[in-house]
Amino acid sequence: MPEKSQSFPHEMLREIYEQPAALRRTLALYIRPGQTNVPQLNPELAGAPHPASEMWESTTSNSNVLQLNPELAGAPHLAPEMWESTTSNSNVLQLNPEVAGAPHPASEMWESTTSNPNVPKLNPEVASALATWANPAGEVLIAASGSSRHSGLDAEILLEDLCGLAVDVEYASEYSTRGGVALRRPAVIVISQSGETSDTLAALREAKSRGEKVLAITNAASSTMAREADVSMPLAAGVEKAIPATKSFTCQLEVLFLLGLFEAQRIGRMDSAEIAANITRLHALPDAIESQLDGWRTQIAALAHKYRDANTFLFLGRGIHYAIAREGALKLKEASYVHAEGYPVGELKHGPNALVSDTVPLVVVATVDRTLPDSVMRYEKTLQLLADMKTQGARVIALANHGDTQVAALVSDCVHIQPASEYLLPIAEVVPLQLFAYFMALEHGVDVDRPRNLSKAVVEK
């Protein structure tokens, strides 16, 4: 990663480069390897503005154990009902089990550690809060807009595949105005970078009025959505100044993957070894992205210049990668004013292929997780389409695994991505597409940080 002192010509590029650090910070809210059997304050959150860290001081007898600061013990907002003394040591406080599942006691501050420091675990306090949100029938409805809806499309595949849940994804603006009598009571997820988006906030309130439990995923832990939801899973992406969402989007994908792990653990779809293996893969992802950023930047800048005269781009992806095709198309539209649309790979020949020409190239997500048979099957079908497009004479940019010579031989240009698991690949895949939108904006002379007619948070109805 570039030195922090390095200057960037635009906030969007800076925020693309900040994504590995943002992913690490967000992960630290929910996961850490165990160190001891004593609950301890998560040091990644110790400096956060709202977790009441001034409540605590280290004991003199054990620097790893925290106790209430006696000078603040009588303060009015410290939720004393959360705590009780242990029987073995009256000076040590532990969570009162009667309130451990409450949704808003800053539970992300705490983690139960394990005696094996090499085995990462999900934060049990987050798991307790999420247990109050889950729907007994396994039904989930996701309401979001813009890029956040694309992260919802990713979550639809992920939660269905990993957890066996039944997931629907709605445009927030449609869900809140559809009316009618609700016959189902799904658990609801609202996703919003700001936590203030008017359509998504209206969807949250509509769900609450129907008696549905709501989980909010936002980049603002004190936002209206985070406060009004039954449970909040905040991001730690940091302030995002450019209007096109970049680091907030990848952090949304990360938190939704973590939600999948929490749910898979709760319903017994994954054992502790599988959970730990997935956490280890997630821990490795920021470094993998970081190591590829400079290479992507150089290659994508050249591709943007090469394709600068295109009138329209068609972005294609299968399965969970369709969400990334949609996001790539949206990013290109909003950042560069170049028209683009996202489709499932198999839908190209059902109409859109009539548009494909020298001025209408394709961008195809053709990565694969070779440990997953279904992923290999989808990849082989994508290879067949790429072969057909080569015969047709289409111009194609593809995203493919490092070392994939099959895809490279069938396309005009190939951007390589380090292999990862099927459900983590989207977090890496979207980064070169963000860079493509950025450099296409520069080619067209667009103020990429402040595209016309757009705002960072849509707060008007």
C-alpha positions in Angstrom: 0.0 0.0 0.0 1.3 3.5 -0.7 2.7 5.5 2.1 0.1 7.6 3.9 2.0 10.7 2.8 1.5 9.9 -0.9 -0.8 12.3 -2.6 -3.7 11.3 -4.8 -5.2 13.5 -7.5 -8.7 12.6 -6.4 -10.5 11.3 -3.4 -12.0 8.4 -5.3 -8.5 7.0 -6.1 -7.4 7.6 -2.5 -10.4 5.7 -1.2 -9.8 2.8 -3.6 -6.3 2.5 -2.2 -7.7 2.7 1.4 -9.8 -0.4 0.9 -7.4 -3.0 2.4 -7.1 -0.9 5.6 -10.9 -0.4 5.7 -11.5 -4.1 5.4 -9.0 -4.8 8.2 -10.7 -2.3 10.5 -14.1 -3.7 9.8 -13.1 -7.2 10.3 -11.6 -6.3 13.7 -15.1 -5.3 14.9 -16.3 -8.9 14.6 -13.3 -11.3 14.7 -10.1 -11.7 16.6 -8.0 -14.8 17.4 -8.3 -15.9 21.0 -5.7 -15.1 23.6 -7.2 -16.1 27.0 -10.4 -17.2 28.6 -11.1 -13.8 30.2 -13.3 -11.4 28.2 -11.4 -8.3 27.2 -11.9 -5.0 25.4 -11.3 -5.3 21.7 -8.3 -3.0 21.2 -9.4 -2.1 17.6 -12.4 -0.4 19.1 -10.8 1.1 22.1 -10.4 4.5 20.4 -13.9 4.6 18.8 -15.9 7.7 19.8 -19.0 5.9 21.2 -18.0 2.7 23.0 -17.7 4.4 26.5 -14.0 3.4 26.8 -13.6 5.9 29.6 -15.5 3.4 31.8 -12.5 1.1 32.1 -9.1 0.9 33.7 -6.6 -1.9 34.0 -6.4 -3.7 37.4 -3.0 -3.6 39.1 -3.0 -7.3 39.7 -3.7 -8.4 36.2 -3.1 -6.1 33.3 -5.3 -8.2 31.0 -8.4 -7.7 33.1 -10.5 -4.6 32.9 -12.7 -3.2 35.7 -15.1 -0.3 36.0 -13.3 3.0 36.6 -14.6 3.8 40.2 -14.6 7.6 39.3 -17.2 6.9 36.6 -19.1 4.0 38.2 -22.0 6.2 39.1 -22.3 7.9 35.7 -25.9 7.8 34.4 -25.4 6.1 31.0 -23.1 3.2 31.7 -25.9 0.5 31.7 -24.9 -1.0 35.1 -27.6 -3.6 34.6 -25.3 -5.2 32.0 -22.8 -6.3 34.6 -22.5 -8.5 37.7 -19.5 -9.6 39.8 -18.1 -13.0 39.3 -18.2 -15.4 42.3 -14.6 -16.2 42.1 -13.3 -12.6 42.1 -15.5 -9.8 43.3 -13.3 -7.2 41.6 -13.8 -8.7 38.2 -17.0 -7.9 36.2 -18.7 -10.1 33.6 -21.6 -9.7 31.3 -24.9 -10.3 33.1 -26.3 -13.3 31.2 -29.9 -12.0 31.5 -29.0 -9.0 29.2 -26.3 -10.5 27.1 -28.5 -10.7 24.1 -29.7 -7.0 24.2 -29.3 -5.4 20.8 -27.6 -2.1 21.7 -25.1 -2.5 24.6 -22.1 -1.8 22.4 -21.6 -5.5 22.2 -19.0 -5.2 19.4 -16.7 -3.9 22.1 -16.4 -7.4 23.6 -15.1 -10.7 22.5 -14.8 -14.0 24.3 -11.4 -15.3 23.7 -10.3 -18.9 23.3 -7.5 -20.9 25.0 -6.1 -21.7 21.5 -4.6 -18.4 20.1 -4.4 -19.9 16.6 -8.2 -20.5 16.2 -10.1 -17.4 15.1 -13.7 -17.2 16.3 -16.8 -15.2 15.7 -17.5 -12.6 18.4 -20.2 -14.3 20.6 -21.7 -11.0 21.7 -22.5 -10.1 18.0 -23.9 -13.6 17.6 -26.2 -13.1 20.6 -27.6 -9.9 19.2 -28.1 -11.4 15.8 -30.0 -14.3 17.3 -32.7 -11.8 18.3 -33.1 -10.7 14.7 -33.2 -14.1 12.9 -36.5 -15.3 11.4 -37.6 -18.8 12.6 -38.7 -19.7 9.1 -35.3 -18.7 7.6 -36.8 -15.9 5.5 -34.8 -12.7 4.8 -35.7 -9.6 2.9 -33.0 -7.1 1.9 -34.0 -3.5 1.1 -31.4 -1.1 -0.3 -30.7 1.3 -3.2 -27.8 1.9 -5.6 -24.5 0.2 -4.8 -26.0 -1.0 -1.5 -28.6 -3.0 -3.4 -25.8 -4.7 -5.3 -24.2 -5.8 -2.1 -27.6 -7.1 -1.2 -27.7 -9.1 -4.4 -24.3 -10.6 -3.4 -25.8 -11.4 0.0 -28.8 -13.1 -1.5 -26.6 -15.8 -3.1 -24.2 -16.0 -0.1 -27.0 -16.4 2.5 -28.9 -19.0 0.4 -25.8 -21.0 -0.4 -24.0 -20.9 3.0 -27.1 -20.8 5.3 -30.0 -22.3 3.3 -32.0 -19.1 3.9 -34.8 -17.9 1.5 -33.7 -14.3 0.5 -35.5 -11.6 -1.5 -33.8 -8.4 -2.5 -36.0 -5.3 -3.0 -35.4 -1.8 -4.2 -35.9 0.2 -1.0 -38.0 2.8 -2.8 -40.4 0.0 -4.1 -40.6 -1.9 -0.8 -41.7 1.2 1.2 -44.4 2.2 -1.2 -45.9 -1.2 -2.3 -48.6 -1.3 0.3 -50.9 -4.3 0.6 -51.2 -6.8 3.4 -48.0 -8.5 4.4 -48.6 -12.3 4.8 -45.0 -13.0 5.7 -42.7 -11.8 8.5 -39.2 -12.1 7.1 -36.2 -10.8 9.0 -35.2 -7.6 7.2 -31.8 -6.2 6.3 -31.4 -2.5 5.3 -28.1 -1.5 3.8 -27.0 2.1 3.5 -23.6 3.8 3.4 -24.8 6.9 5.2 -27.6 5.3 7.3 -29.7 8.3 6.3 -30.9 7.4 2.8 -34.6 8.4 2.7 -35.9 5.4 0.7 -34.0 2.9 2.8 -35.0 4.6 6.1 -38.7 4.5 4.9 -38.2 0.8 4.2 -36.8 0.2 7.7 -39.8 2.0 9.2 -42.3 0.1 7.0 -40.7 -3.2 8.2 -40.9 -2.1 11.8 -44.6 -1.2 11.4 -45.2 -4.7 10.2 -43.6 -6.2 13.3 -40.5 -7.4 11.4 -37.1 -7.4 13.0 -34.6 -5.2 11.2 -30.8 -5.4 10.9 -29.0 -2.2 9.7 -25.7 -2.3 7.9 -24.3 1.2 7.6 -21.0 3.1 7.7 -22.3 5.4 10.4 -22.7 3.6 13.8 -24.7 6.6 15.2 -26.9 7.1 12.1 -30.7 7.1 12.2 -30.9 3.6 10.7 -28.4 2.2 13.2 -30.4 3.7 16.1 -33.9 2.6 14.9 -33.0 -1.0 13.8 -33.2 -3.9 16.2 -29.6 -4.8 15.5 -26.8 -2.8 13.9 -23.7 -4.2 12.2 -21.6 -1.1 11.5 -18.7 -0.8 9.0 -15.4 0.8 9.8 -14.7 2.0 6.3 -14.0 5.6 7.5 -15.2 8.8 5.9 -15.9 8.5 2.2 -15.7 11.8 0.4 -16.1 10.9 -3.2 -19.6 10.4 -4.3 -19.0 7.0 -6.1 -18.9 4.4 -3.3 -15.8 2.3 -3.2 -14.5 1.3 0.3 -17.9 1.4 1.8 -19.1 -1.1 -0.8 -16.3 -3.6 -0.2 -16.8 -3.3 3.6 -20.5 -4.0 3.0 -19.6 -7.2 1.2 -17.3 -8.2 4.0 -19.9 -7.6 6.7 -22.5 -9.6 4.7 -20.0 -12.5 4.4 -19.5 -12.3 8.2 -23.3 -12.3 8.6 -23.4 -15.5 6.6 -20.8 -17.0 9.0 -22.8 -16.0 12.0 -26.0 -17.4 10.6 -24.3 -20.6 9.4 -22.9 -21.1 12.9 -26.3 -20.3 14.6 -28.2 -22.9 12.6 -25.5 -25.5 12.5 -24.6 -25.3 8.8 -20.9 -24.9 9.6 -18.8 -26.4 12.3 -16.1 -24.5 14.2 -13.3 -25.7 11.8 -15.2 -24.4 8.7 -15.9 -21.1 10.5 -12.2 -20.8 11.4 -11.1 -21.6 7.8 -13.4 -19.0 6.4 -12.2 -16.4 8.8 -8.6 -17.2 7.9 -9.4 -16.7 4.2 -11.1 -13.4 5.0 -8.1 -12.2 7.1 -5.8 -12.9 4.1 -7.9 -10.9 1.6 -6.8 -7.3 2.4 -3.2 -8.2 1.9 -4.0 -9.9 -1.4 -5.9 -6.8 -2.7 -3.1 -4.5 -1.5 -0.5 -6.5 -3.4 -2.4 -6.1 -6.7 -3.4 -2.5 -6.5 -0.5 -0.9 -8.3 -0.5 -3.5 -11.1 -4.2 -3.0 -11.6 -3.8 0.8 -11.6 -1.2 0.7 -14.4 -3.1 -1.8 -16.5 -6.6 -0.3 -16.0 -5.3 3.2 -16.9 -4.2 1.8 -20.3 -7.4 0.0 -20.8 -9.5 3.1 -20.1 -7.5 4.9 -22.8 -7.9 2.1 -25.2 -11.7 1.9 -24.7 -12.4 5.6 -24.2 -14.5 5.8 -27.4 -16.9 3.1 -26.5 -20.6 4.2 -26.4 -21.9 1.5 -24.1 -20.4 -1.3 -22.0 -22.2 -4.6 -21.1 -21.0 -6.1 -17.9 -21.6 -9.8 -17.4 -21.3 -12.1 -14.4 -22.8 -15.5 -13.2 -24.1 -16.4 -9.7 -22.7 -14.1 -7.0 -20.5 -12.3 -9.6 -23.7 -10.9 -11.3 -23.9 -8.5 -8.4 -20.4 -7.3 -9.2 -21.2 -6.9 -12.9 -24.1 -4.7 -11.9 -21.9 -2.7 -9.6 -19.2 -2.3 -12.2 -21.8 -0.9 -14.7 -23.3 1.5 -12.1 -19.8 2.7 -11.1 -19.0 3.4 -14.8 -22.2 5.3 -15.4 -22.0 7.5 -12.3 -18.3 8.3 -12.5 -17.7 8.7 -16.2 -21.1 9.3 -17.8 -20.6 6.4 -20.1 -23.6 4.2 -20.4 -23.3 0.7 -19.1 -25.6 -2.2 -18.1 -25.1 -5.3 -16.0 -26.6 -8.7 -17.0 -26.2 -12.4 -16.0 -23.8 -14.0 -18.5 -26.5 -16.4 -19.8 -28.9 -13.5 -20.6 -26.6 -11.9 -23.2 -28.1 -13.9 -26.1 -31.6 -13.1 -25.0 -31.5 -9.6 -26.5 -28.5 -7.6 -25.4 -26.2 -9.3 -27.9 -27.8 -7.3 -30.6 -26.0 -4.3 -29.2 -22.5 -5.8 -29.2 -20.2 -4.1 -31.7 -16.9 -2.3 -31.9 -18.4 0.6 -29.9 -20.2 -1.7 -27.4 -17.6 -4.0 -25.7 -18.2 -6.5 -23.0 -16.7 -6.7 -19.5 -17.0 -10.3 -18.2 -16.3 -11.6 -14.7 -14.8 -15.0 -15.4 -13.1 -15.9 -12.1 -13.5 -19.3 -10.6 -13.1 -21.1 -7.3 -11.7 -24.5 -8.4 -12.5 -26.1 -5.0 -16.2 -25.6 -5.6 -17.8 -27.8 -8.3 -20.7 -25.4 -8.9 -18.2 -22.5 -9.5 -16.3 -24.6 -12.0 -19.5 -25.5 -13.8 -20.4 -21.8 -14.1 -16.9 -20.9 -15.2 -17.1 -23.5 -18.0 -20.3 -22.1 -19.3 -18.7 -18.6 -19.2 -15.8 -20.0 -21.3 -18.3 -21.2 -23.9 -19.8 -17.8 -24.1 -16.4 -16.1 -24.5 -15.6 -18.6 -27.3 -18.8 -17.6 -29.0 -18.0 -13.9 -28.6 -14.5 -14.4 -30.0 -16.1 -16.0 -33.1 -18.5 -13.1 -33.3 -15.6 -10.6 -33.2 -16.7 -8.9 -29.9 -14.2 -6.8 -27.9 -14.0 -8.2 -24.4 -12.3 -7.3 -21.2 -12.3 -10.2 -18.8 -11.5 -10.6 -15.1 -9.9 -14.0 -14.5 -7.7 -15.9 -12.1 -4.0 -15.4 -12.2 -2.5 -17.9 -14.6 -5.8 -18.6 -16.4 -4.6 -18.9 -20.0 -8.0 -20.2 -21.3 -9.8 -17.0 -20.6 -6.8 -14.9 -21.8 -6.8 -16.7 -25.1 -10.5 -15.9 -25.8 -10.6 -12.2 -25.0 -9.2 -8.9 -26.1 -7.8 -7.9 -22.7 -7.5 -9.9 -19.4 -7.2 -8.5 -15.9 -5.9 -11.1 -13.5 -7.0 -11.6 -9.9 -5.5 -13.8 -7.2 -7.6 -16.9 -6.6 -9.9 -16.8 -3.6 -13.0 -18.6 -2.4 -16.2 -18.1 -4.4 -17.9 -15.9 -1.8 -14.8 -13.7 -1.2 -13.9 -13.2 -4.9 -16.5 -10.4 -5.3 -14.6 -8.2 -2.8 -11.5 -8.4 -4.9 -13.2 -8.4 -8.3 -14.9 -5.1 -7.8 -11.6 -3.1 -7.2 -10.4 -3.2 -10.8 -13.9 -2.3 -12.0 -13.8 0.7 -9.6 -10.4 1.7 -11.1 -11.9 1.3 -14.6 -14.7 3.7 -13.8 -12.1 6.1 -12.3 -9.8 6.2 -15.3 -12.7 6.3 -17.8 -13.9 9.4 -15.9 -10.5 11.0 -16.4 -10.5 10.1 -20.1 -13.8 12.0 -20.4 -12.8 15.0 -18.3 -15.4 14.3 -15.5 -15.0 15.6 -12.0 -14.9 12.0 -10.6 -15.4 13.0 -7.0 -18.5 15.0 -7.6 -20.4 13.7 -10.7 -23.3 15.9 -11.8 -26.8 15.5 -10.4 -25.6 13.1 -7.7 -25.1 13.4 -3.9 -23.4 11.2 -1.4 -26.6 10.5 0.6 -30.0 10.6 -1.1 -32.1 12.1 1.7 -34.9 13.7 -0.3 -38.0 11.7 -1.2 
